[in-house]
Amino acid sequence: MKILIVDDMPEWFNFHRKLILELLSVDKEDIDIQMSAKSAFNKIISMPKNYYDLIITDMQMEYISDDYFAGEWLLRNIISHKNCKKTKFLIISSAYNIVQIANDFNVEYIKKAFLIKNPMLMKYQIENLLN
């Protein structure tokens, strides 16, 4: 299983990676990290088709537009990209409109506050997405 974590805060991507390594059967080298939506986009389009099984993204990262969050820009640009036809997506964010964004893109989400209180949410969501 190949996973890409997109978050600009080291404490969060380290938290996500640690949880994934503890809760799922994933090797450390199967988890990639990108610290911005734009760098993640460039990484994704440079990889072979369906390289990532799962992309986990934050919403609030670098400034891209007044119209939407960086993570929303990333989803808008990769969900229908040929390299992501079989890729699953999970938003993990504190964005006030996370539910609306997840519904707009038909992807799953976890609010960061809920994840802190119940880390097993990540395991359940990932297993549900990939099974």
Secondary structure, DSSP 8 states (H G I E B T S, - for coil): --EEEE-S-HHHHHHHHHHHHHHSS--GGGEEEESSHHHHHHHHHHS-TT--SEEEE-S--S---SSS-HHHHHHHHHTTSGGGTT-EEEEEE--TTHHHHHHHHT-EEEEHHHHHH-THHHHHHHHHHH-
